[in-house]
Amino acid sequence: MPGRRRRVGRSSRRGGALAWEGLGFCGRRRWGNMAAAEAAETQLMLGVGLIEKDTNGDTLWVWCYPSTTDELRNMLLRKCCLTDENQLLHTFVYGQYRRSWFYITTTEVPDASVLKKVTHFSIVLTAKDFNPEKYAAFTRILCRMYLKHGSPVKMMESYIAVLTKGICQSEENGSFLSKDFDARKAYLAGSIKDVVSQFGMETVILYTALMLKKRIVVYHPRIEAVQEFTRILPALVWHRQDWSILHSYVHLNNDELEALKTCTGYIAGFVNPEVSNRPDLYDVFVNLADSEITVSQPAKEAMTMGKLHKEIGQLILQSAEDPEKSDSQVIKDISLKTREILANLASFAEVSDDGEKPKLSFETLKQKRFPPATENFLCHLAAAEQMLKI
């Protein structure tokens, strides 16, 4: 059933050919068979919605399929730039809320459109997967359909076609094929070299925080800058291939913050400078606008840097500054170093009598006589990887 119209208030790459094999994407690790993969692909979308801003300056939730909750609708209206006071138009934003991804494309309505009383509108898609390029492409097609027909009917037909078959075809508005957008490419769409170019040796702070599953908050007044920077950070811990830690667009709203606090570790993006006054939200604070990284007082003990961190930092810097290396090759270099560290850690673990995963005791680690900072890091890393015997 379509959702009711609701008044909200007035004015309220660097990619290249990817080294799939080197990054663990080839051979026997390929996912299932192709038929199963395509069937799963069509079940990733959760819903579609439409938000309009009319000539009176009112923003309205116009339609959705299927129905949605008030909580989700209110969150999406916050993300939609049509309710912003600053009047800035963000053509595409995305983020995650309670384990669902949202993708929002916003368009200005031209004078010649059939939508006579609408100045702007946003198409919203919710889905289970992280794939900004895929959903940006699909929402652009839905926008063109709505501009042409002025009715959600054609949009719903295309949404159901993609949901059930993974494809929608239209000579006028463009064609869309879900399987053209590999989720694994989305993981590597950002630039790790740009991150290292901006933060240099301090990139190892981000690496350490991610390895230890700490809470990272990133601030920049421009949402586009926040999203471009945050999306590549999970690649620093490539062995996990876990983009569920990414929350690239968060407001200082109670519902959103409560949802965020249920996560063990995360990367959260904010455009509100007030987030710098919320140390309860982060272990590491990245002021992207000023190129500054700050470790919170409670996290400093776990984040103490030593000889091992210097080695890792130099490796990251050397790899990223090599003009012959692509972003994916830099990620591979970091990943190989990570695997070396984890393999060494695993070699200290003891097999238990009950057949469970080998565990590492703090006493065993002490006997290895590592420098204090290295011992401290390895102990916290073992805990993060669920290898530490308690």
C-alpha positions in Angstrom: 0.0 0.0 0.0 1.3 3.5 -0.8 2.2 5.6 2.2 0.1 8.7 3.2 1.1 12.2 2.2 2.7 13.9 5.2 3.4 17.5 5.9 6.9 17.9 7.4 7.0 21.7 7.8 8.1 24.7 5.8 11.7 25.2 5.0 12.1 22.8 7.8 38.8 5.7 -8.6 41.2 5.6 -8.8 40.0 2.0 -9.6 41.5 0.5 -12.7 41.7 -3.3 -13.2 41.3 -4.8 -9.8 43.6 -7.5 -8.5 40.8 -9.8 -7.4 43.1 -12.8 -6.9 45.5 -10.9 -4.8 42.7 -9.6 -2.6 41.1 -13.0 -2.2 38.4 -12.7 -4.9 39.3 -15.6 -7.2 39.5 -19.4 -7.4 37.7 -21.6 -4.9 36.5 -18.7 -2.8 34.1 -17.6 -5.5 30.5 -17.3 -4.1 28.3 -20.2 -4.9 27.0 -20.8 -8.5 25.9 -18.0 -10.7 22.2 -18.9 -10.6 22.1 -18.8 -6.8 24.0 -15.5 -6.8 21.5 -13.9 -9.2 18.6 -15.1 -7.1 20.1 -13.7 -4.0 20.9 -10.4 -5.8 17.2 -9.7 -6.5 16.3 -10.1 -2.8 18.6 -7.2 -1.6 16.2 -4.3 -2.0 13.8 -3.5 0.9 11.7 -0.6 -0.3 11.3 2.5 -2.4 9.9 5.9 -1.4 9.2 9.4 -2.8 9.6 12.8 -1.0 8.5 16.1 -2.6 9.1 19.7 -1.9 6.2 21.8 -3.3 6.0 25.4 -4.5 4.9 26.5 -1.0 8.2 25.3 0.5 6.6 22.3 2.3 8.3 18.9 2.2 6.0 16.0 2.0 6.4 12.2 2.2 4.3 11.3 -0.8 4.5 7.6 -1.4 6.3 4.4 -0.6 6.2 0.7 -1.4 5.8 -1.3 0.6 4.6 0.5 3.7 7.3 1.7 6.2 7.5 2.7 9.9 7.2 6.2 11.3 10.8 5.8 12.7 12.3 4.9 9.3 10.3 7.6 7.5 11.4 10.3 10.0 15.0 9.2 9.6 14.9 9.4 5.8 13.3 12.8 5.9 16.3 14.0 8.0 18.7 12.6 5.5 16.8 14.1 2.6 18.3 17.6 1.9 14.8 19.0 1.1 14.2 19.6 4.8 17.5 21.4 5.3 17.4 25.1 6.2 20.6 25.8 4.2 18.9 25.0 0.9 22.0 23.0 -0.4 21.1 20.4 -2.9 22.9 17.0 -2.3 22.2 15.0 -5.5 23.1 11.6 -3.8 23.6 10.5 -0.2 23.7 7.2 1.5 24.1 5.6 4.9 23.1 2.8 7.2 20.5 2.7 10.0 19.8 -0.4 12.1 21.4 -2.7 9.6 19.6 -1.4 6.6 21.2 0.8 3.9 19.5 3.9 2.5 20.2 5.6 -0.8 18.7 9.0 -1.7 18.8 10.8 -5.0 17.4 14.3 -5.2 16.4 16.2 -8.3 15.3 19.8 -9.1 12.2 19.9 -11.2 12.5 21.8 -14.5 9.9 24.3 -15.5 8.7 22.2 -18.4 7.9 19.2 -16.2 4.5 17.7 -15.7 5.1 18.2 -12.0 3.7 21.7 -11.9 3.5 22.2 -8.1 6.7 20.5 -7.2 10.1 22.2 -7.1 12.3 19.2 -6.0 11.8 15.6 -5.2 13.9 12.7 -3.7 13.8 9.0 -4.6 14.7 6.8 -1.6 15.8 3.2 -1.8 16.4 1.0 1.2 18.4 -2.2 0.8 20.4 -4.9 2.6 23.7 -4.3 0.8 26.4 -1.6 0.5 26.6 -0.6 -3.2 26.3 3.2 -3.7 27.1 3.0 -7.5 24.4 0.5 -8.1 21.6 2.3 -6.2 22.7 5.7 -7.6 22.3 4.4 -11.1 18.8 2.9 -10.3 17.5 5.9 -8.5 18.6 8.1 -11.4 16.4 6.0 -13.7 13.5 6.2 -11.3 13.9 10.0 -11.2 13.7 10.3 -15.0 10.6 8.2 -14.9 8.9 10.4 -12.3 9.9 13.6 -14.2 8.3 12.2 -17.4 5.1 10.6 -16.0 4.5 12.5 -12.8 3.2 9.3 -11.1 4.8 6.6 -8.9 3.1 3.8 -11.0 6.0 3.5 -13.5 8.5 3.7 -10.7 6.8 0.8 -8.8 6.7 -1.3 -12.0 10.5 -0.8 -12.5 11.2 -1.5 -8.8 9.3 -4.8 -8.8 11.0 -5.8 -12.1 14.4 -5.3 -10.5 13.3 -6.9 -7.3 12.1 -10.0 -9.0 14.3 -10.2 -12.2 17.3 -8.0 -11.4 16.6 -5.9 -14.5 14.5 -3.1 -15.8 14.7 -1.9 -19.5 13.5 1.4 -21.0 14.7 3.1 -24.2 13.6 6.5 -22.8 15.0 6.4 -19.3 17.8 3.9 -19.5 18.3 0.2 -18.6 19.5 -1.2 -15.3 20.9 -4.6 -14.6 21.7 -5.5 -11.0 24.5 -7.9 -11.8 26.5 -5.2 -13.6 27.3 -3.8 -10.1 29.6 -6.2 -8.3 29.5 -5.6 -4.5 33.2 -6.3 -4.3 34.0 -3.4 -6.7 32.0 -1.1 -4.3 34.4 -2.0 -1.6 37.3 -0.7 -3.6 35.7 2.4 -5.2 37.3 4.9 -2.9 40.9 5.9 -2.8 43.2 4.7 0.1 46.0 6.7 -1.6 44.1 9.9 -1.0 43.6 9.0 2.7 47.4 8.4 3.1 48.2 11.6 1.1 46.1 13.6 3.6 47.2 12.0 6.9 50.6 10.4 6.1 52.0 8.4 9.0 48.9 9.2 11.1 47.0 6.7 8.8 48.4 4.0 11.2 46.1 5.5 13.9 43.1 4.7 11.7 44.5 1.3 10.9 45.1 0.5 14.6 41.6 1.7 15.6 40.0 -0.5 13.0 42.1 -3.5 13.9 41.0 -3.1 17.5 37.4 -2.5 16.5 37.3 1.0 18.0 34.8 3.7 17.4 35.9 6.3 14.7 33.9 9.5 14.2 34.7 11.6 11.0 33.6 15.2 10.7 33.4 17.5 7.7 30.8 20.1 6.9 30.3 18.6 3.4 28.5 15.2 3.4 30.1 14.4 0.0 33.6 14.7 1.6 32.6 12.6 4.6 31.2 9.8 2.4 34.2 9.7 0.0 36.6 9.5 2.9 34.7 7.0 5.1 33.8 4.4 2.5 37.3 3.3 1.9 38.4 3.0 5.6 37.1 -0.6 6.1 39.5 -1.7 3.4 42.4 -1.0 5.9 41.2 -4.2 7.6 40.6 -6.1 4.4 40.8 -9.6 6.1 37.3 -8.9 7.6 35.7 -7.4 4.4 33.1 -6.0 6.7 31.4 -2.8 5.5 28.6 -3.1 8.1 30.8 -1.0 10.4 30.3 2.0 8.1 27.7 4.6 9.1 28.5 7.3 6.7 25.7 9.8 7.4 24.6 10.2 11.0 22.7 13.0 12.7 22.9 14.0 16.4 19.5 12.5 16.8 18.6 10.3 19.8 17.2 7.4 17.8 20.3 7.4 15.5 22.8 7.6 18.3 21.1 4.8 20.3 21.3 2.6 17.2 25.0 3.5 16.7 25.8 2.7 20.3 24.6 -0.9 19.9 27.6 -1.4 17.5 30.9 -2.7 18.9 33.1 -0.7 16.6 32.2 1.7 13.8 33.1 4.4 11.4 30.5 7.2 11.7 30.3 10.3 9.5 28.8 13.6 10.7 28.4 17.1 9.2 27.5 18.8 12.5 30.6 20.3 14.3 28.9 19.7 17.6 29.9 16.0 17.4 33.4 17.1 18.5 31.8 17.8 21.9 30.5 14.2 22.2 33.5 12.1 23.4 31.0 9.4 24.5 30.6 8.6 20.7 34.2 8.0 19.7 37.6 6.6 20.5 39.2 8.3 17.5 38.0 11.7 16.2 38.9 12.7 12.6 38.4 16.3 11.7 38.6 15.9 8.0 38.3 19.6 7.3 41.4 20.4 9.4 43.3 17.1 8.7 43.5 16.3 12.4 43.2 13.0 14.2 42.6 12.9 17.9 42.6 9.8 20.2 40.2 10.1 23.2 41.7 9.9 26.7 40.0 6.6 27.6 41.3 4.9 24.3 44.9 6.1 24.7 46.1 3.0 26.6 44.9 0.6 23.9 46.1 2.9 21.1 49.6 3.3 22.4 52.0 3.4 19.4 55.3 1.5 19.3 57.9 0.0 17.0 55.4 -2.3 15.3 53.1 0.6 14.5 56.0 2.5 13.1 56.8 -0.4 10.8 53.2 -0.6 9.7 53.0 3.1 9.1 56.1 3.2 7.0 54.8 0.3 4.9 51.5 2.1 4.3 53.3 5.3 3.4 55.8 3.7 1.1 53.2 1.6 -0.7 50.7 4.5 -1.1 53.4 6.9 -2.4 54.5 4.5 -5.1 53.1 6.0 -8.3 53.2 2.6 -10.0 50.8 1.1 -7.5 47.0 1.2 -7.7 44.7 1.6 -4.7 43.9 -2.1 -4.8 47.7 -2.9 -4.7 48.1 -0.7 -1.7 45.3 -2.4 0.1 46.8 -5.8 -0.8 50.2 -4.7 0.7 48.5 -3.6 3.9 46.4 -6.8 4.0 49.6 -9.0 3.6 51.2 -7.2 6.6 47.9 -7.7 8.6 47.9 -11.4 7.8 51.5 -11.7 8.9 50.7 -10.2 12.2 47.6 -12.4 12.7 49.6 -15.5 11.7 52.2 -14.7 14.3 49.5 -14.1 16.9 47.8 -17.4 16.0 51.1 -19.3 16.4 51.1 -18.3 20.1 47.6 -19.7 20.6 47.0 -22.9 22.5 44.6 -25.6 21.3 42.0 -26.4 24.0 40.8 -29.8 25.0 37.2 -29.1 24.0 38.1 -28.6 20.3 37.2 -24.9 20.3 39.2 -22.2 18.3 42.8 -21.9 19.7 43.1 -19.2 22.3 45.9 -17.0 23.4 46.6 -16.4 27.1 48.0 -13.1 28.4 50.7 -15.1 30.2 51.9 -16.7 27.0 52.1 -13.3 25.4 54.1 -12.0 28.4 56.6 -14.8 27.9 57.4 -13.6 24.4 59.0 -10.5 25.9 57.7 -8.1 23.2 58.2 -4.3 23.7 55.4 -3.0 26.0 53.6 -1.1 23.2 53.7 -4.2 20.9 52.5 -6.5 23.7 49.7 -4.1 24.5 48.6 -4.0 20.9 48.7 -7.7 20.3 46.8 -8.3 23.5 44.0 -5.9 22.4 44.1 -7.4 18.9 43.7 -10.9 20.2 40.6 -9.7 22.1 39.2 -8.0 19.0 39.8 -11.2 17.0 38.2 -13.3 19.8 41.5 -15.2 20.3 42.1 -14.1 23.9 41.6 -16.6 26.7 39.6 -15.0 29.5 
